[in-house]
Amino acid sequence: MEFEAELEVLRRRAIEVDAAARAVHLQGVSDGEGYVIVRDTQEFRDAIAGLDAFRADLIGFVERRLGPDPALDPRH
């Protein structure tokens, strides 16, 4: 896949993940200290899974372009 096409896929995924995270956030309750408390629902778990998958895809994209970065490797 060419560079611009990969960036477009990542951009769309970022928008989807952001929307899912915002939806979960809106269901939460502020603790008055700047944190939002959310219930551990399937929607919350799906949003977290989406963030994890997006992170992995983003790291994969960067590594394909620039080579592996030990700082991005969770094993270090």
Secondary structure, 3 states (H helix, E strand, C coil): CCHHHHHHHHHHHHHHHHHHHHHHHHHCEECCCCCEECCCCHHHHHHHHHHHHHHHHHHHHHHHHHCCCHHHCCCC
